[in-house]
């Protein structure tokens, strides 16, 4: 008997068909991957499975029994748990409180905090996550929050786990450890569905791969009988240039120009008041892409925030060139697209104009209040087409887009909007943190091309990424951070093993 079945599942939102007639059967103890371009319907179909959406047609069966449609309670009771791409955690609560939320152990009406913390500590240890149950989620890195979400579904005893882009925010060693956990859980009889764009990881862990395109399931193939290239072709209906993940930056950069940013002995504290940057030395030059590698939580986020003015410098020297002194000359693609990159309640068009609303091309008589709606609509239409944002309706709220399409909106606004608006300064500094998180291969190649265009137009570009393939593909120069310091500076295309060794260095020991 199949552990999980989707039978003719369709879901529409008004005139938008998110997924259509999707049928898929998954056996107990099997790992199945679901792949497809951004907006292909993967997350929508799986949201129907876990009861977040009620299907327009079709049904979901668990162990042969039809599941009550549109009921998260019924899905949880049936042993289904989903780890979403955008985390559903309560920041002011601890890790233990988040994991136990809704299934709290207690003595009568009293929450047994010690029992919850002990249970979470044991589960975390068994999985090799190393989490502190007492830590506030608000103080956790994005990678740590990912682990907390996985603990949540396992804590509730889920037998069917749906993981939406589970390794998107993990360093290579962490991703491999997670895939090892997936293999272990499958061997113990758990049924696991992984939604991912990382095709090599998919082929390494899944028994079968289901490919979706424009809302339809078009093929299910044995992982052992296909390749990443074949999967990419099925996803888009044509060959895809996988050069986005080759070694070395594509297209040699022009000679680097003036120094745009200088950091000497920069120190800064993190959100918890503890030292995050411990004497960072770094120079960024016009016409160059510098990529930053490092295990998550080693100061990369704080470095990006210092460069963009979001975090004050405690000690040391931080200088920007005159060209980068204007706020409009700095582009920032933040790590957390929903908290820092978008206003989800605003429309896609309004989000595309955020931060650019003072530009001459978008205002009337120089007044922000008098936004030229037609000009904004034209800008939004152009940007949506260029980054292939789906759906294409700029009047939809940003919250209605998939995670990958939300990312495209931010990239379009930060890298493409400013050069098109009259009177706007030329981009001098681009700071991009995890810029391709949750994007498919075609979109990754597009974003990489835009970053290179910004470099070739004279901007200094800093890219922070946990994906070593991306670090090596984009970097004209690669720096590695550990312990809140820059511990190594390497040339383009540096060997992955060399980068990895530096990532595991003790930053304090490396600097005496």
C-alpha positions, -999 to 999 in steps of 0.1 A, spaced: 0 0 0 12 35 -8 19 58 22 7 88 2 -12 94 -30 -23 125 -49 -52 116 -72 -60 142 -99 -52 171 -76 -59 206 -91 -58 240 -74 -69 273 -89 -68 308 -75 -94 328 -94 -83 325 -131 -48 313 -121 -42 275 -124 -15 267 -98 -15 230 -104 -37 207 -126 -45 170 -124 -15 160 -104 -13 123 -96 16 109 -76 20 78 -54 48 75 -28 57 42 -10 65 39 27 102 45 33 107 61 -1 124 94 -8 108 112 -38 119 145 -51 96 170 -68 114 195 -91 103 222 -115 108 259 -123 97 286 -99 59 288 -101 56 252 -115 31 243 -88 53 222 -66 47 240 -33 10 244 -41 5 207 -47 23 199 -14 4 225 5 -28 207 -6 -13 175 9 -6 191 43 -41 208 44 -31 244 39 -51 245 6 -83 228 -2 -81 213 -37 -103 225 -64 -105 190 -76 -90 156 -67 -81 141 -33 -52 131 -11 -49 96 3 -28 85 33 -24 47 36 -53 43 12 -77 65 31 -89 98 17 -78 128 37 -102 155 48 -95 183 23 -82 216 35 -77 206 71 -42 209 86 -55 192 117 -65 161 97 -32 161 79 -12 163 112 -34 135 127 -26 114 96 11 118 102 19 145 76 44 172 84 57 199 61 88 221 65 81 252 45 105 272 25 95 303 45 96 293 82 66 294 104 82 301 137 74 326 166 106 347 170 100 357 207 97 320 218 126 296 225 135 267 202 118 243 226 87 264 229 84 266 191 89 229 186 64 220 212 38 247 202 4 230 198 17 198 213 30 210 247 38 185 274 23 194 307 11 186 341 -26 194 338 -28 230 324 8 237 333 34 237 305 62 214 314 91 234 301 118 210 313 102 180 296 99 200 263 135 211 265 147 176 273 128 161 244 140 187 220 176 183 232 175 146 227 159 148 192 184 175 182 213 153 195 200 122 176 199 142 144 233 159 150 218 194 149 234 206 181 206 231 190 202 248 224 165 244 233 166 276 254 178 298 226 153 324 213 143 318 177 147 356 172 184 351 178 188 321 155 205 322 121 184 312 91 201 279 89 193 272 126 157 281 120 156 255 92 167 228 117 140 240 142 113 235 115 125 200 109 125 192 146 89 205 148 75 179 124 95 150 138 85 160 174 49 155 163 57 120 151 52 127 114 55 96 92 53 116 59 77 145 57 76 172 30 107 193 29 105 224 8 140 235 -3 156 220 28 192 227 20 187 262 5 203 280 35 228 253 45 265 251 39 278 221 19 288 201 50 255 209 67 235 200 36 253 167 33 245 160 70 209 168 64 207 145 34 223 118 56 195 124 81 169 120 53 185 87 43 184 75 80 147 85 84 138 67 52 156 36 64 135 38 96 103 38 75 96 75 71 82 86 37 99 118 25 91 142 -3 118 168 -11 110 199 -32 143 212 -45 162 230 -73 195 214 -64 194 186 -89 227 169 -79 214 167 -43 181 153 -56 198 126 -75 220 117 -45 192 111 -21 159 104 -40 147 71 -54 124 88 -79 121 123 -93 87 139 -102 90 168 -127 64 196 -128 61 222 -155 35 250 -155 13 233 -130 13 198 -144 32 167 -135 48 158 -168 72 129 -158 83 107 -129 117 91 -135 140 67 -116 169 88 -102 194 61 -111 183 63 -147 186 100 -154 210 130 -151 208 165 -138 209 177 -175 179 155 -184 159 168 -154 167 204 -163 155 198 -199 123 182 -186 117 211 -162 119 238 -189 112 219 -221 146 228 -236 182 226 -228 195 247 -199 230 262 -196 242 248 -163 272 272 -164 257 290 -134 274 264 -113 307 260 -131 340 269 -116 353 305 -122 334 336 -131 320 337 -166 334 363 -188 366 379 -175 359 412 -156 373 445 -168 402 458 -150 390 467 -115 386 504 -108 386 526 -78 382 513 -43 345 515 -33 347 502 3 374 498 29 372 479 61 401 479 85 398 461 119 361 465 118 342 451 148 305 449 153 281 432 177 253 409 166 216 410 175 223 393 208 249 419 219 278 394 213 308 401 191 299 392 155 327 409 135 361 407 152 384 428 132 374 424 95 399 436 69 384 439 34 386 461 3 360 461 -25 367 476 -59 346 488 -88 344 462 -116 349 432 -94 327 405 -78 339 393 -44 322 362 -31 321 353 6 322 317 18 317 305 53 297 283 76 265 302 84 268 324 115 304 334 111 298 371 105 287 372 69 252 386 76 267 413 99 293 422 73 265 428 47 246 449 72 276 471 79 282 477 42 246 487 37 243 508 68 220 485 87 245 478 115 268 503 132 305 498 134 318 494 169 355 498 163 378 501 133 377 520 100 348 518 75 349 540 44 328 543 13 339 561 -19 320 592 -29 302 572 -56 287 549 -30 278 577 -6 243 580 -20 217 556 -7 203 551 -42 238 540 -54 237 509 -32 217 478 -40 210 453 -13 195 418 -18 189 407 18 192 373 33 156 372 46 134 383 16 102 383 36 114 403 66 139 426 49 132 425 12 95 429 7 63 443 21 41 413 16 9 432 20 18 455 -9 14 446 -45 42 433 -67 42 467 -85 45 486 -53 73 464 -41 92 470 -73 90 507 -67 100 506 -31 131 527 -24 129 541 -59 96 561 -54 115 594 -53 130 590 -87 120 615 -114 105 589 -136 80 578 -109 68 611 -94 49 641 -105 63 675 -97 89 659 -75 63 650 -49 64 614 -35 27 615 -28 20 621 -65 32 587 -78 28 584 -116 8 552 -118 13 547 -155 51 551 -151 52 527 -122 31 502 -141 54 504 -171 85 499 -149 68 469 -132 58 453 -165 93 456 -179 110 442 -147 85 413 -145 92 403 -181 130 406 -177 132 384 -146 103 361 -157 82 367 -126 51 346 -124 22 354 -123 28 385 -144 0 405 -128 17 434 -109 -15 442 -90 -13 409 -70 0 411 -34 36 400 -30 24 374 -5 7 355 -33 39 347 -51 61 316 -46 93 321 -27 114 320 -59 92 346 -76 94 368 -45 132 366 -48 130 376 -85 110 407 -75 138 418 -51 166 411 -76 147 431 -103 141 461 -81 177 462 -68 196 455 -99 174 466 -128 151 494 -116 177 521 -108 195 521 -142 162 527 -159 150 557 -139 162 591 -151 182 611 -127 192 581 -106 229 575 -97 248 546 -112 250 516 -89 283 518 -71 279 489 -46 259 457 -48 256 436 -16 237 403 -23 231 377 4 220 343 -8 207 359 -40 196 327 -57 180 310 -27 150 289 -39 156 297 -76 156 271 -104 186 267 -128 173 291 -154 166 318 -129 200 313 -112 217 318 -145 197 350 -151 205 364 -116 242 356 -121 241 374 -154 226 405 -138 253 405 -111 280 403 -137 263 431 -157 264 453 -125 301 444 -122 308 452 -158 289 485 -155 314 496 -128 298 485 -95 317 467 -67 297 435 -61 298 415 -28 280 381 -29 275 361 3 265 325 -4 264 292 14 265 274 -19 302 268 -28 293 262 -64 279 297 -65 309 311 -47 332 296 -72 310 304 -103 307 341 -95 338 352 -76 366 371 -93 380 370 -58 369 347 -30 371 355 7 364 330 35 350 340 69 353 321 101 349 333 137 339 368 126 370 374 106 383 371 70 406 341 73 415 336 37 415 354 3 416 331 -27 416 335 -65 387 328 -88 378 291 -92 397 281 -60 394 244 -52 363 235 -32 383 214 -7 406 244 -1 377 267 6 361 241 28 392 238 50 394 275 55 357 276 64 363 252 93 392 273 106 391 290 140 390 327 131 405 338 164 433 312 163 441 322 127 447 357 138 468 350 169 
